[in-house]
């Protein structure tokens, strides 16, 4: 899902998102932070999912 966010943010092209095999979108993130604790790169995944949902127009 973060790949989709990066594609949309960097290229601005939404057609690339169709090729990603995701069953759930960024709006399904419950913002619990469990993934952030486990991420070896220390990425703020909940924040990224919020931003991605906003880019797609389905943010909270």
PDBQT receptor file of N, H, CA, C and O in Angstrom, charges set to zero:
ATOM      1  N   UNK A   1       0.810  -1.191   0.000  1.00  0.00    +0.000 N 
ATOM      2  CA  UNK A   1       0.000   0.000   0.000  1.00  0.00    +0.000 C 
ATOM      3  C   UNK A   1       0.856   1.257   0.000  1.00  0.00    +0.000 C 
ATOM      4  O   UNK A   1       0.488   2.258  -0.616  1.00  0.00    +0.000 OA
ATOM      5  N   UNK A   2       1.986   1.215   0.681  1.00  0.00    +0.000 N 
ATOM      6  H   UNK A   2       2.284   0.402   1.181  1.00  0.00    +0.000 HD
ATOM      7  CA  UNK A   2       2.862   2.383   0.680  1.00  0.00    +0.000 C 
ATOM      8  C   UNK A   2       3.429   2.616  -0.720  1.00  0.00    +0.000 C 
ATOM      9  O   UNK A   2       3.694   3.756  -1.099  1.00  0.00    +0.000 OA
ATOM     10  N   UNK A   3       3.616   1.544  -1.487  1.00  0.00    +0.000 N 
ATOM     11  H   UNK A   3       3.401   0.617  -1.180  1.00  0.00    +0.000 HD
ATOM     12  CA  UNK A   3       4.055   1.694  -2.865  1.00  0.00    +0.000 C 
ATOM     13  C   UNK A   3       3.044   2.535  -3.648  1.00  0.00    +0.000 C 
ATOM     14  O   UNK A   3       3.428   3.401  -4.434  1.00  0.00    +0.000 OA
ATOM     15  N   UNK A   4       1.772   2.280  -3.434  1.00  0.00    +0.000 N 
ATOM     16  H   UNK A   4       1.460   1.577  -2.796  1.00  0.00    +0.000 HD
ATOM     17  CA  UNK A   4       0.726   3.053  -4.095  1.00  0.00    +0.000 C 
ATOM     18  C   UNK A   4       0.773   4.517  -3.706  1.00  0.00    +0.000 C 
ATOM     19  O   UNK A   4       0.620   5.395  -4.556  1.00  0.00    +0.000 OA
ATOM     20  N   UNK A   5       0.981   4.780  -2.443  1.00  0.00    +0.000 N 
ATOM     21  H   UNK A   5       1.105   4.067  -1.753  1.00  0.00    +0.000 HD
ATOM     22  CA  UNK A   5       1.095   6.161  -1.971  1.00  0.00    +0.000 C 
ATOM     23  C   UNK A   5       2.264   6.851  -2.643  1.00  0.00    +0.000 C 
ATOM     24  O   UNK A   5       2.137   7.980  -3.115  1.00  0.00    +0.000 OA
ATOM     25  N   UNK A   6       3.408   6.171  -2.688  1.00  0.00    +0.000 N 
ATOM     26  H   UNK A   6       3.511   5.253  -2.304  1.00  0.00    +0.000 HD
ATOM     27  CA  UNK A   6       4.590   6.763  -3.313  1.00  0.00    +0.000 C 
ATOM     28  C   UNK A   6       4.378   7.013  -4.801  1.00  0.00    +0.000 C 
ATOM     29  O   UNK A   6       4.774   8.059  -5.316  1.00  0.00    +0.000 OA
ATOM     30  N   UNK A   7       3.759   6.067  -5.492  1.00  0.00    +0.000 N 
ATOM     31  H   UNK A   7       3.437   5.218  -5.073  1.00  0.00    +0.000 HD
ATOM     32  CA  UNK A   7       3.474   6.249  -6.913  1.00  0.00    +0.000 C 
ATOM     33  C   UNK A   7       2.590   7.478  -7.127  1.00  0.00    +0.000 C 
ATOM     34  O   UNK A   7       2.862   8.295  -8.007  1.00  0.00    +0.000 OA
ATOM     35  N   UNK A   8       1.551   7.604  -6.336  1.00  0.00    +0.000 N 
ATOM     36  H   UNK A   8       1.331   6.941  -5.622  1.00  0.00    +0.000 HD
ATOM     37  CA  UNK A   8       0.613   8.727  -6.492  1.00  0.00    +0.000 C 
ATOM     38  C   UNK A   8       1.275  10.049  -6.127  1.00  0.00    +0.000 C 
ATOM     39  O   UNK A   8       1.080  11.053  -6.812  1.00  0.00    +0.000 OA
ATOM     40  N   UNK A   9       2.051  10.053  -5.055  1.00  0.00    +0.000 N 
ATOM     41  H   UNK A   9       2.209   9.237  -4.498  1.00  0.00    +0.000 HD
ATOM     42  CA  UNK A   9       2.671  11.286  -4.579  1.00  0.00    +0.000 C 
ATOM     43  C   UNK A   9       3.792  11.738  -5.496  1.00  0.00    +0.000 C 
ATOM     44  O   UNK A   9       3.901  12.927  -5.796  1.00  0.00    +0.000 OA
ATOM     45  N   UNK A  10       4.623  10.815  -5.946  1.00  0.00    +0.000 N 
ATOM     46  H   UNK A  10       4.535   9.849  -5.703  1.00  0.00    +0.000 HD
ATOM     47  CA  UNK A  10       5.791  11.180  -6.741  1.00  0.00    +0.000 C 
ATOM     48  C   UNK A  10       5.426  11.436  -8.202  1.00  0.00    +0.000 C 
ATOM     49  O   UNK A  10       5.811  12.459  -8.769  1.00  0.00    +0.000 OA
ATOM     50  N   UNK A  11       4.690  10.517  -8.808  1.00  0.00    +0.000 N 
ATOM     51  H   UNK A  11       4.377   9.686  -8.347  1.00  0.00    +0.000 HD
ATOM     52  CA  UNK A  11       4.393  10.660 -10.235  1.00  0.00    +0.000 C 
ATOM     53  C   UNK A  11       3.128  11.468 -10.492  1.00  0.00    +0.000 C 
ATOM     54  O   UNK A  11       2.990  12.100 -11.539  1.00  0.00    +0.000 OA
ATOM     55  N   UNK A  12       2.201  11.446  -9.531  1.00  0.00    +0.000 N 
ATOM     56  H   UNK A  12       2.312  10.932  -8.680  1.00  0.00    +0.000 HD
ATOM     57  CA  UNK A  12       0.929  12.130  -9.734  1.00  0.00    +0.000 C 
ATOM     58  C   UNK A  12      -0.001  11.376 -10.669  1.00  0.00    +0.000 C 
ATOM     59  O   UNK A  12      -1.074  11.866 -11.020  1.00  0.00    +0.000 OA
ATOM     60  N   UNK A  13       0.414  10.186 -11.067  1.00  0.00    +0.000 N 
ATOM     61  H   UNK A  13       1.285   9.788 -10.781  1.00  0.00    +0.000 HD
ATOM     62  CA  UNK A  13      -0.375   9.406 -12.017  1.00  0.00    +0.000 C 
ATOM     63  C   UNK A  13      -1.177   8.336 -11.281  1.00  0.00    +0.000 C 
ATOM     64  O   UNK A  13      -0.614   7.487 -10.589  1.00  0.00    +0.000 OA
ATOM     65  N   UNK A  14      -2.476   8.390 -11.436  1.00  0.00    +0.000 N 
ATOM     66  H   UNK A  14      -2.933   9.079 -11.998  1.00  0.00    +0.000 HD
ATOM     67  CA  UNK A  14      -3.319   7.433 -10.732  1.00  0.00    +0.000 C 
ATOM     68  C   UNK A  14      -3.444   6.108 -11.464  1.00  0.00    +0.000 C 
ATOM     69  O   UNK A  14      -3.828   5.114 -10.847  1.00  0.00    +0.000 OA
ATOM     70  N   UNK A  15      -3.137   6.052 -12.754  1.00  0.00    +0.000 N 
ATOM     71  H   UNK A  15      -2.826   6.859 -13.255  1.00  0.00    +0.000 HD
ATOM     72  CA  UNK A  15      -3.273   4.798 -13.496  1.00  0.00    +0.000 C 
ATOM     73  C   UNK A  15      -2.376   3.710 -12.937  1.00  0.00    +0.000 C 
ATOM     74  O   UNK A  15      -2.697   2.528 -13.060  1.00  0.00    +0.000 OA
ATOM     75  N   UNK A  16      -1.246   4.085 -12.318  1.00  0.00    +0.000 N 
ATOM     76  H   UNK A  16      -0.985   5.045 -12.219  1.00  0.00    +0.000 HD
ATOM     77  CA  UNK A  16      -0.340   3.097 -11.756  1.00  0.00    +0.000 C 
ATOM     78  C   UNK A  16      -0.960   2.361 -10.568  1.00  0.00    +0.000 C 
ATOM     79  O   UNK A  16      -0.577   1.228 -10.275  1.00  0.00    +0.000 OA
ATOM     80  N   UNK A  17      -1.894   2.984  -9.895  1.00  0.00    +0.000 N 
ATOM     81  H   UNK A  17      -2.204   3.904 -10.133  1.00  0.00    +0.000 HD
ATOM     82  CA  UNK A  17      -2.513   2.376  -8.722  1.00  0.00    +0.000 C 
ATOM     83  C   UNK A  17      -3.346   1.160  -9.087  1.00  0.00    +0.000 C 
ATOM     84  O   UNK A  17      -3.494   0.245  -8.277  1.00  0.00    +0.000 OA
ATOM     85  N   UNK A  18      -3.890   1.139 -10.290  1.00  0.00    +0.000 N 
ATOM     86  H   UNK A  18      -3.770   1.882 -10.948  1.00  0.00    +0.000 HD
ATOM     87  CA  UNK A  18      -4.727   0.018 -10.713  1.00  0.00    +0.000 C 
ATOM     88  C   UNK A  18      -3.941  -1.285 -10.787  1.00  0.00    +0.000 C 
ATOM     89  O   UNK A  18      -4.510  -2.367 -10.636  1.00  0.00    +0.000 OA
ATOM     90  N   UNK A  19      -2.639  -1.184 -11.019  1.00  0.00    +0.000 N 
ATOM     91  H   UNK A  19      -2.177  -0.306 -11.141  1.00  0.00    +0.000 HD
ATOM     92  CA  UNK A  19      -1.838  -2.400 -11.151  1.00  0.00    +0.000 C 
ATOM     93  C   UNK A  19      -1.420  -2.987  -9.802  1.00  0.00    +0.000 C 
ATOM     94  O   UNK A  19      -0.898  -4.101  -9.750  1.00  0.00    +0.000 OA
ATOM     95  N   UNK A  20      -1.642  -2.259  -8.724  1.00  0.00    +0.000 N 
ATOM     96  H   UNK A  20      -2.066  -1.355  -8.766  1.00  0.00    +0.000 HD
ATOM     97  CA  UNK A  20      -1.275  -2.769  -7.406  1.00  0.00    +0.000 C 
ATOM     98  C   UNK A  20      -2.312  -3.765  -6.927  1.00  0.00    +0.000 C 
ATOM     99  O   UNK A  20      -3.515  -3.532  -7.048  1.00  0.00    +0.000 OA
ATOM    100  N   UNK A  21      -1.847  -4.861  -6.390  1.00  0.00    +0.000 N 
ATOM    101  H   UNK A  21      -0.870  -5.050  -6.291  1.00  0.00    +0.000 HD
ATOM    102  CA  UNK A  21      -2.754  -5.908  -5.934  1.00  0.00    +0.000 C 
ATOM    103  C   UNK A  21      -3.057  -5.711  -4.450  1.00  0.00    +0.000 C 
ATOM    104  O   UNK A  21      -2.446  -6.346  -3.590  1.00  0.00    +0.000 OA
ATOM    105  N   UNK A  22      -3.994  -4.836  -4.170  1.00  0.00    +0.000 N 
ATOM    106  H   UNK A  22      -4.490  -4.321  -4.869  1.00  0.00    +0.000 HD
ATOM    107  CA  UNK A  22      -4.397  -4.560  -2.784  1.00  0.00    +0.000 C 
ATOM    108  C   UNK A  22      -5.882  -4.835  -2.640  1.00  0.00    +0.000 C 
ATOM    109  O   UNK A  22      -6.683  -4.397  -3.467  1.00  0.00    +0.000 OA
ATOM    110  N   UNK A  23      -6.243  -5.540  -1.618  1.00  0.00    +0.000 N 
ATOM    111  H   UNK A  23      -5.593  -5.895  -0.946  1.00  0.00    +0.000 HD
ATOM    112  CA  UNK A  23      -7.658  -5.810  -1.396  1.00  0.00    +0.000 C 
ATOM    113  C   UNK A  23      -8.297  -4.742  -0.524  1.00  0.00    +0.000 C 
ATOM    114  O   UNK A  23      -9.516  -4.574  -0.542  1.00  0.00    +0.000 OA
ATOM    115  N   UNK A  24      -7.495  -4.028   0.229  1.00  0.00    +0.000 N 
ATOM    116  H   UNK A  24      -6.504  -4.164   0.243  1.00  0.00    +0.000 HD
ATOM    117  CA  UNK A  24      -8.018  -2.982   1.106  1.00  0.00    +0.000 C 
ATOM    118  C   UNK A  24      -7.272  -1.691   0.831  1.00  0.00    +0.000 C 
ATOM    119  O   UNK A  24      -6.074  -1.704   0.547  1.00  0.00    +0.000 OA
ATOM    120  N   UNK A  25      -7.973  -0.591   0.915  1.00  0.00    +0.000 N 
ATOM    121  H   UNK A  25      -8.946  -0.580   1.146  1.00  0.00    +0.000 HD
ATOM    122  CA  UNK A  25      -7.355   0.699   0.668  1.00  0.00    +0.000 C 
ATOM    123  C   UNK A  25      -6.849   1.332   1.949  1.00  0.00    +0.000 C 
ATOM    124  O   UNK A  25      -7.042   0.792   3.038  1.00  0.00    +0.000 OA
ATOM    125  N   UNK A  26      -6.201   2.478   1.815  1.00  0.00    +0.000 N 
ATOM    126  H   UNK A  26      -6.045   2.917   0.930  1.00  0.00    +0.000 HD
ATOM    127  CA  UNK A  26      -5.623   3.142   2.973  1.00  0.00    +0.000 C 
ATOM    128  C   UNK A  26      -6.652   3.614   3.989  1.00  0.00    +0.000 C 
ATOM    129  O   UNK A  26      -6.327   3.826   5.158  1.00  0.00    +0.000 OA
ATOM    130  N   UNK A  27      -7.888   3.777   3.545  1.00  0.00    +0.000 N 
ATOM    131  H   UNK A  27      -8.151   3.606   2.596  1.00  0.00    +0.000 HD
ATOM    132  CA  UNK A  27      -8.940   4.225   4.471  1.00  0.00    +0.000 C 
ATOM    133  C   UNK A  27      -9.313   3.155   5.478  1.00  0.00    +0.000 C 
ATOM    134  O   UNK A  27     -10.017   3.445   6.445  1.00  0.00    +0.000 OA
ATOM    135  N   UNK A  28      -8.859   1.919   5.278  1.00  0.00    +0.000 N 
ATOM    136  H   UNK A  28      -8.287   1.683   4.492  1.00  0.00    +0.000 HD
ATOM    137  CA  UNK A  28      -9.173   0.844   6.213  1.00  0.00    +0.000 C 
ATOM    138  C   UNK A  28      -8.220   0.801   7.405  1.00  0.00    +0.000 C 
ATOM    139  O   UNK A  28      -8.437   0.033   8.342  1.00  0.00    +0.000 OA
ATOM    140  N   UNK A  29      -7.182   1.608   7.378  1.00  0.00    +0.000 N 
ATOM    141  H   UNK A  29      -7.006   2.231   6.616  1.00  0.00    +0.000 HD
ATOM    142  CA  UNK A  29      -6.235   1.667   8.498  1.00  0.00    +0.000 C 
ATOM    143  C   UNK A  29      -6.967   2.182   9.737  1.00  0.00    +0.000 C 
ATOM    144  O   UNK A  29      -7.645   3.208   9.682  1.00  0.00    +0.000 OA
ATOM    145  N   UNK A  30      -6.828   1.470  10.847  1.00  0.00    +0.000 N 
ATOM    146  H   UNK A  30      -6.277   0.637  10.892  1.00  0.00    +0.000 HD
ATOM    147  CA  UNK A  30      -7.529   1.871  12.067  1.00  0.00    +0.000 C 
ATOM    148  C   UNK A  30      -6.673   2.762  12.967  1.00  0.00    +0.000 C 
ATOM    149  O   UNK A  30      -7.088   3.106  14.074  1.00  0.00    +0.000 OA
ATOM    150  N   UNK A  31      -5.487   3.134  12.499  1.00  0.00    +0.000 N 
ATOM    151  H   UNK A  31      -5.151   2.854  11.600  1.00  0.00    +0.000 HD
ATOM    152  CA  UNK A  31      -4.618   4.075  13.205  1.00  0.00    +0.000 C 
ATOM    153  C   UNK A  31      -4.182   3.582  14.583  1.00  0.00    +0.000 C 
ATOM    154  O   UNK A  31      -4.013   4.384  15.501  1.00  0.00    +0.000 OA
ATOM    155  N   UNK A  32      -3.999   2.265  14.736  1.00  0.00    +0.000 N 
ATOM    156  H   UNK A  32      -4.136   1.613  13.990  1.00  0.00    +0.000 HD
ATOM    157  CA  UNK A  32      -3.616   1.721  16.042  1.00  0.00    +0.000 C 
ATOM    158  C   UNK A  32      -2.120   1.872  16.326  1.00  0.00    +0.000 C 
ATOM    159  O   UNK A  32      -1.711   1.879  17.487  1.00  0.00    +0.000 OA
ATOM    160  N   UNK A  33      -1.303   1.992  15.279  1.00  0.00    +0.000 N 
ATOM    161  H   UNK A  33      -1.636   1.986  14.336  1.00  0.00    +0.000 HD
ATOM    162  CA  UNK A  33       0.134   2.188  15.466  1.00  0.00    +0.000 C 
ATOM    163  C   UNK A  33       0.942   0.917  15.625  1.00  0.00    +0.000 C 
ATOM    164  O   UNK A  33       2.162   0.988  15.775  1.00  0.00    +0.000 OA
ATOM    165  N   UNK A  34       0.304  -0.247  15.599  1.00  0.00    +0.000 N 
ATOM    166  H   UNK A  34      -0.687  -0.305  15.478  1.00  0.00    +0.000 HD
ATOM    167  CA  UNK A  34       1.032  -1.507  15.761  1.00  0.00    +0.000 C 
ATOM    168  C   UNK A  34       2.062  -1.702  14.657  1.00  0.00    +0.000 C 
ATOM    169  O   UNK A  34       3.157  -2.200  14.916  1.00  0.00    +0.000 OA
ATOM    170  N   UNK A  35       1.729  -1.320  13.446  1.00  0.00    +0.000 N 
ATOM    171  H   UNK A  35       0.840  -0.915  13.236  1.00  0.00    +0.000 HD
ATOM    172  CA  UNK A  35       2.656  -1.488  12.320  1.00  0.00    +0.000 C 
ATOM    173  C   UNK A  35       3.879  -0.578  12.474  1.00  0.00    +0.000 C 
ATOM    174  O   UNK A  35       4.990  -0.966  12.114  1.00  0.00    +0.000 OA
ATOM    175  N   UNK A  36       3.678   0.610  12.999  1.00  0.00    +0.000 N 
ATOM    176  H   UNK A  36       2.775   0.925  13.291  1.00  0.00    +0.000 HD
ATOM    177  CA  UNK A  36       4.782   1.554  13.185  1.00  0.00    +0.000 C 
ATOM    178  C   UNK A  36       5.820   0.971  14.138  1.00  0.00    +0.000 C 
ATOM    179  O   UNK A  36       7.021   1.146  13.933  1.00  0.00    +0.000 OA
ATOM    180  N   UNK A  37       5.366   0.289  15.164  1.00  0.00    +0.000 N 
ATOM    181  H   UNK A  37       4.390   0.147  15.331  1.00  0.00    +0.000 HD
ATOM    182  CA  UNK A  37       6.285  -0.317  16.131  1.00  0.00    +0.000 C 
ATOM    183  C   UNK A  37       7.098  -1.441  15.511  1.00  0.00    +0.000 C 
ATOM    184  O   UNK A  37       8.221  -1.702  15.941  1.00  0.00    +0.000 OA
ATOM    185  N   UNK A  38       6.546  -2.107  14.508  1.00  0.00    +0.000 N 
ATOM    186  H   UNK A  38       5.633  -1.895  14.159  1.00  0.00    +0.000 HD
ATOM    187  CA  UNK A  38       7.217  -3.248  13.887  1.00  0.00    +0.000 C 
ATOM    188  C   UNK A  38       8.021  -2.879  12.651  1.00  0.00    +0.000 C 
ATOM    189  O   UNK A  38       8.805  -3.697  12.170  1.00  0.00    +0.000 OA
ATOM    190  N   UNK A  39       7.850  -1.680  12.127  1.00  0.00    +0.000 N 
ATOM    191  H   UNK A  39       7.213  -1.016  12.518  1.00  0.00    +0.000 HD
ATOM    192  CA  UNK A  39       8.513  -1.277  10.885  1.00  0.00    +0.000 C 
ATOM    193  C   UNK A  39      10.011  -1.068  11.116  1.00  0.00    +0.000 C 
ATOM    194  O   UNK A  39      10.393  -0.219  11.921  1.00  0.00    +0.000 OA
ATOM    195  N   UNK A  40      10.872  -1.835  10.418  1.00  0.00    +0.000 N 
ATOM    196  H   UNK A  40      10.561  -2.525   9.764  1.00  0.00    +0.000 HD
ATOM    197  CA  UNK A  40      12.311  -1.681  10.604  1.00  0.00    +0.000 C 
ATOM    198  C   UNK A  40      12.842  -0.343  10.089  1.00  0.00    +0.000 C 
ATOM    199  O   UNK A  40      13.929   0.083  10.479  1.00  0.00    +0.000 OA
ATOM    200  N   UNK A  41      12.074   0.326   9.206  1.00  0.00    +0.000 N 
ATOM    201  H   UNK A  41      11.191  -0.020   8.889  1.00  0.00    +0.000 HD
ATOM    202  CA  UNK A  41      12.506   1.616   8.679  1.00  0.00    +0.000 C 
ATOM    203  C   UNK A  41      11.937   2.788   9.473  1.00  0.00    +0.000 C 
ATOM    204  O   UNK A  41      12.193   3.948   9.148  1.00  0.00    +0.000 OA
ATOM    205  N   UNK A  42      11.175   2.486  10.500  1.00  0.00    +0.000 N 
ATOM    206  H   UNK A  42      10.967   1.544  10.764  1.00  0.00    +0.000 HD
ATOM    207  CA  UNK A  42      10.575   3.506  11.373  1.00  0.00    +0.000 C 
ATOM    208  C   UNK A  42       9.669   4.477  10.604  1.00  0.00    +0.000 C 
ATOM    209  O   UNK A  42       9.635   5.674  10.890  1.00  0.00    +0.000 OA
ATOM    210  N   UNK A  43       8.953   3.946   9.645  1.00  0.00    +0.000 N 
ATOM    211  H   UNK A  43       8.981   2.974   9.413  1.00  0.00    +0.000 HD
ATOM    212  CA  UNK A  43       8.022   4.756   8.856  1.00  0.00    +0.000 C 
ATOM    213  C   UNK A  43       6.754   4.984   9.672  1.00  0.00    +0.000 C 
ATOM    214  O   UNK A  43       6.261   4.070  10.333  1.00  0.00    +0.000 OA
ATOM    215  N   UNK A  44       6.234   6.194   9.623  1.00  0.00    +0.000 N 
ATOM    216  H   UNK A  44       6.634   6.937   9.085  1.00  0.00    +0.000 HD
ATOM    217  CA  UNK A  44       4.953   6.498  10.274  1.00  0.00    +0.000 C 
ATOM    218  C   UNK A  44       3.843   5.980   9.362  1.00  0.00    +0.000 C 
ATOM    219  O   UNK A  44       3.231   6.748   8.619  1.00  0.00    +0.000 OA
ATOM    220  N   UNK A  45       3.592   4.689   9.424  1.00  0.00    +0.000 N 
ATOM    221  H   UNK A  45       4.090   4.065  10.027  1.00  0.00    +0.000 HD
ATOM    222  CA  UNK A  45       2.641   4.064   8.516  1.00  0.00    +0.000 C 
ATOM    223  C   UNK A  45       1.224   4.607   8.716  1.00  0.00    +0.000 C 
ATOM    224  O   UNK A  45       0.559   4.889   7.720  1.00  0.00    +0.000 OA
ATOM    225  N   UNK A  46       0.727   4.771   9.939  1.00  0.00    +0.000 N 
ATOM    226  H   UNK A  46       1.268   4.542  10.749  1.00  0.00    +0.000 HD
ATOM    227  CA  UNK A  46      -0.618   5.343  10.078  1.00  0.00    +0.000 C 
ATOM    228  C   UNK A  46      -0.719   6.744   9.458  1.00  0.00    +0.000 C 
ATOM    229  O   UNK A  46      -1.720   7.068   8.819  1.00  0.00    +0.000 OA
ATOM    230  N   UNK A  47       0.297   7.555   9.643  1.00  0.00    +0.000 N 
ATOM    231  H   UNK A  47       1.110   7.292  10.162  1.00  0.00    +0.000 HD
ATOM    232  CA  UNK A  47       0.297   8.885   9.041  1.00  0.00    +0.000 C 
ATOM    233  C   UNK A  47       0.334   8.824   7.525  1.00  0.00    +0.000 C 
ATOM    234  O   UNK A  47      -0.318   9.616   6.845  1.00  0.00    +0.000 OA
ATOM    235  N   UNK A  48       1.099   7.883   7.003  1.00  0.00    +0.000 N 
ATOM    236  H   UNK A  48       1.629   7.240   7.555  1.00  0.00    +0.000 HD
ATOM    237  CA  UNK A  48       1.183   7.698   5.561  1.00  0.00    +0.000 C 
ATOM    238  C   UNK A  48      -0.155   7.226   4.999  1.00  0.00    +0.000 C 
ATOM    239  O   UNK A  48      -0.576   7.676   3.933  1.00  0.00    +0.000 OA
ATOM    240  N   UNK A  49      -0.817   6.329   5.706  1.00  0.00    +0.000 N 
ATOM    241  H   UNK A  49      -0.476   5.963   6.571  1.00  0.00    +0.000 HD
ATOM    242  CA  UNK A  49      -2.128   5.853   5.249  1.00  0.00    +0.000 C 
ATOM    243  C   UNK A  49      -3.162   6.978   5.280  1.00  0.00    +0.000 C 
ATOM    244  O   UNK A  49      -4.008   7.061   4.390  1.00  0.00    +0.000 OA
ATOM    245  N   UNK A  50      -3.102   7.839   6.290  1.00  0.00    +0.000 N 
ATOM    246  H   UNK A  50      -2.414   7.771   7.013  1.00  0.00    +0.000 HD
ATOM    247  CA  UNK A  50      -3.998   9.007   6.346  1.00  0.00    +0.000 C 
ATOM    248  C   UNK A  50      -3.763   9.912   5.147  1.00  0.00    +0.000 C 
ATOM    249  O   UNK A  50      -4.713  10.349   4.497  1.00  0.00    +0.000 OA
ATOM    250  N   UNK A  51      -2.493  10.194   4.853  1.00  0.00    +0.000 N 
ATOM    251  H   UNK A  51      -1.721   9.839   5.381  1.00  0.00    +0.000 HD
ATOM    252  CA  UNK A  51      -2.158  11.062   3.734  1.00  0.00    +0.000 C 
ATOM    253  C   UNK A  51      -2.576  10.434   2.401  1.00  0.00    +0.000 C 
ATOM    254  O   UNK A  51      -3.072  11.128   1.513  1.00  0.00    +0.000 OA
ATOM    255  N   UNK A  52      -2.375   9.131   2.266  1.00  0.00    +0.000 N 
ATOM    256  H   UNK A  52      -1.972   8.568   2.987  1.00  0.00    +0.000 HD
ATOM    257  CA  UNK A  52      -2.740   8.432   1.040  1.00  0.00    +0.000 C 
ATOM    258  C   UNK A  52      -4.262   8.471   0.847  1.00  0.00    +0.000 C 
ATOM    259  O   UNK A  52      -4.741   8.742  -0.255  1.00  0.00    +0.000 OA
ATOM    260  N   UNK A  53      -5.008   8.204   1.901  1.00  0.00    +0.000 N 
ATOM    261  H   UNK A  53      -4.619   7.984   2.795  1.00  0.00    +0.000 HD
ATOM    262  CA  UNK A  53      -6.469   8.256   1.808  1.00  0.00    +0.000 C 
ATOM    263  C   UNK A  53      -6.925   9.663   1.414  1.00  0.00    +0.000 C 
ATOM    264  O   UNK A  53      -7.874   9.817   0.645  1.00  0.00    +0.000 OA
ATOM    265  N   UNK A  54      -6.264  10.662   1.929  1.00  0.00    +0.000 N 
ATOM    266  H   UNK A  54      -5.494  10.537   2.553  1.00  0.00    +0.000 HD
ATOM    267  CA  UNK A  54      -6.597  12.040   1.597  1.00  0.00    +0.000 C 
ATOM    268  C   UNK A  54      -6.313  12.329   0.129  1.00  0.00    +0.000 C 
ATOM    269  O   UNK A  54      -7.112  12.982  -0.541  1.00  0.00    +0.000 OA
ATOM    270  N   UNK A  55      -5.175  11.845  -0.376  1.00  0.00    +0.000 N 
ATOM    271  H   UNK A  55      -4.525  11.314   0.169  1.00  0.00    +0.000 HD
ATOM    272  CA  UNK A  55      -4.843  12.011  -1.795  1.00  0.00    +0.000 C 
ATOM    273  C   UNK A  55      -5.884  11.368  -2.695  1.00  0.00    +0.000 C 
ATOM    274  O   UNK A  55      -6.202  11.896  -3.761  1.00  0.00    +0.000 OA
ATOM    275  N   UNK A  56      -6.411  10.237  -2.268  1.00  0.00    +0.000 N 
ATOM    276  H   UNK A  56      -6.153   9.808  -1.402  1.00  0.00    +0.000 HD
ATOM    277  CA  UNK A  56      -7.393   9.520  -3.058  1.00  0.00    +0.000 C 
ATOM    278  C   UNK A  56      -8.802  10.090  -2.890  1.00  0.00    +0.000 C 
ATOM    279  O   UNK A  56      -9.731   9.704  -3.600  1.00  0.00    +0.000 OA
ATOM    280  N   UNK A  57      -8.942  11.013  -1.941  1.00  0.00    +0.000 N 
ATOM    281  H   UNK A  57      -8.188  11.327  -1.365  1.00  0.00    +0.000 HD
ATOM    282  CA  UNK A  57     -10.247  11.632  -1.727  1.00  0.00    +0.000 C 
ATOM    283  C   UNK A  57     -11.166  10.859  -0.819  1.00  0.00    +0.000 C 
ATOM    284  O   UNK A  57     -12.371  11.110  -0.793  1.00  0.00    +0.000 OA
ATOM    285  N   UNK A  58     -10.611   9.911  -0.065  1.00  0.00    +0.000 N 
ATOM    286  H   UNK A  58      -9.633   9.707  -0.086  1.00  0.00    +0.000 HD
ATOM    287  CA  UNK A  58     -11.476   9.164   0.854  1.00  0.00    +0.000 C 
ATOM    288  C   UNK A  58     -10.893   9.181   2.259  1.00  0.00    +0.000 C 
ATOM    289  O   UNK A  58     -11.006   8.207   3.004  1.00  0.00    +0.000 OA
ATOM    290  N   UNK A  59     -10.275  10.288   2.607  1.00  0.00    +0.000 N 
ATOM    291  H   UNK A  59     -10.183  11.079   2.001  1.00  0.00    +0.000 HD
ATOM    292  CA  UNK A  59      -9.687  10.422   3.936  1.00  0.00    +0.000 C 
ATOM    293  C   UNK A  59     -10.720  10.708   4.989  1.00  0.00    +0.000 C 
ATOM    294  O   UNK A  59     -11.891  10.953   4.697  1.00  0.00    +0.000 OA
ATOM    295  N   UNK A  60     -10.267  10.673   6.213  1.00  0.00    +0.000 N 
ATOM    296  H   UNK A  60      -9.316  10.474   6.450  1.00  0.00    +0.000 HD
ATOM    297  CA  UNK A  60     -11.165  10.904   7.355  1.00  0.00    +0.000 C 
ATOM    298  C   UNK A  60     -11.274  12.363   7.661  1.00  0.00    +0.000 C 
ATOM    299  O   UNK A  60     -11.985  12.748   8.589  1.00  0.00    +0.000 OA
TER     300      UNK A  60
